């Protein structure tokens, strides 16, 4: 397993780290994975929780209808096995979650549509914004978009 997009920041005296985990394509479904941070073959940190990985029929986002969005636009994601759930990790520090009450997916699960008129607070600054498939307590594919 590899990681990318590593960053560090300090907030109120505490060091915060962030990185994107890239699971290998041949990972198997399991409910007991443990994340370990290893430097020079030495374990520096280990997760206190188990990671539940579901490989079969995992959502895969291939593209979006736009590269940037403003309040009132419609977000359309294209891919395979898409599910009617999203989490938007906004640049104001909040996470906005939407389900099938606000999101529609076509019968082939290849097009997800989300009208972006529900919360103007998601549009904060012009930094890249992660949009994550999130459905039934499971995280799926992430796409990085600009909400301005």
N, C-alpha and C positions, 0 to 999 in steps of 0.2 A: 504494500500500500504506500502511496506517495502523497505528499501534500504540496500545495502551491498557494499563492496569494497570501503569504505569511505577513503579518503586521503586528507591531507592538505599540501600546499606548499606556500612558499613566493617567489614572483618574483618581483623585482623592488619595494619592499616595500608594495606590495599588497598581501593580503591573497587570495589564490585560493583554492577552494574545489572541490572535484570530488567524485561522487558516482554513483552507478548503481541502477536504479529504477526498482523494480520488481512489475509489475502490478498483481493484483489478477486474478485468472483464470476466475472469474465470472464478470469481468468488462464488461460494455456495450459500444457499439459504441456511441461516442459523439464528438462534436467539441468544447466543452466549458469547459474542465477540467482545473483546476488551481492547480499548485503545491504549497504546503505549507510545510514549515519546522516548526515542532512543537516540543517544549521541555517543559516537565512538563505541558502539556495542554495549553501552551501559544504559539501563532503564532509568530515565530521569523523572518520569511521571507516568502514572497509570490511572485510567478512569475508575471512578468509584461506582460505576454503573455498567450494565451489560448493554451492548448494542445489538439490536434486532434487525437483521438484514433479510429482506424478501427480494429475491432475484427474479422469480418468475413474473412475467407480464409487467415489469417495472416501467413506469412512465418514462418517455423519452421525448424531450422537446427538441425539435429540429430548427425552428425559427419563429419569429413573431412578425406581425404585420407592419410594425414600425420600429425604429431604433430609439425614439424618444417619445414620451407621452406627457400630455398636460391634462389637468382636471377636465373631465367631460369626454375625453377620448374613449374609444373602445379598444381594449387589449384583446388581440386574437393570437393564440399560440397554436402552432402546428407541430405535429409529432405523431407518436404512436402510444397506445395505452394511456391516454390522458384521462385524468380524473377530475371531478368537479370540486376541487378544493385548492386554495392558494393561500400562501403567507407572503406578505410584502414586508420586507425588512427596511423600513423607511429611514431616511437620513436624519430624522428628528429623534432617533433612538427608540421609536415605537415599532411594534410588530402588529400588522393588521391582518386578520384572518377572515377568509370568506369561504362559504360552502355552496352547496347546490341551490341555496335560496337566491344566490346572486350570480352564479356561474352556470353556464350551459356547455355541454359537451355533445357533439354529434354522435349518432349511434355507432359509427365506426371507431370512436375514441381517437380521432385524428385532428379535431379542431375544438379548441376551448375558447369560449367567448366570455369576456368580463367587461361590463360597462363601468367606466371609471368615474362615476358621478357620486359615489357613496361617501367618500371621505376626502376632502381637500387637504387634510393634514398629511397625507401620504406624499404630497408634492412639496418637498422641503429641500431647497438647494438644488444643485445640479450634479451631484455626485452619482456614480453608478448605484443602482438599487437592485438588490437580489429579489427575485420573485421565485418562490419555491412551490412546487406541487406538494400539497399537504392534505391528506385525506385519511380518515379513520385512524388518526394518531400516527400515521407514517409519513416520513419525509420522502419526497421523490426528487426528480430532476430540478435543477436550478438554472435560471437564465438571468443574466445581468442586463438590465435596461436602464435608461435614463428617464427619471421622472422630474420634470422641471416646472 
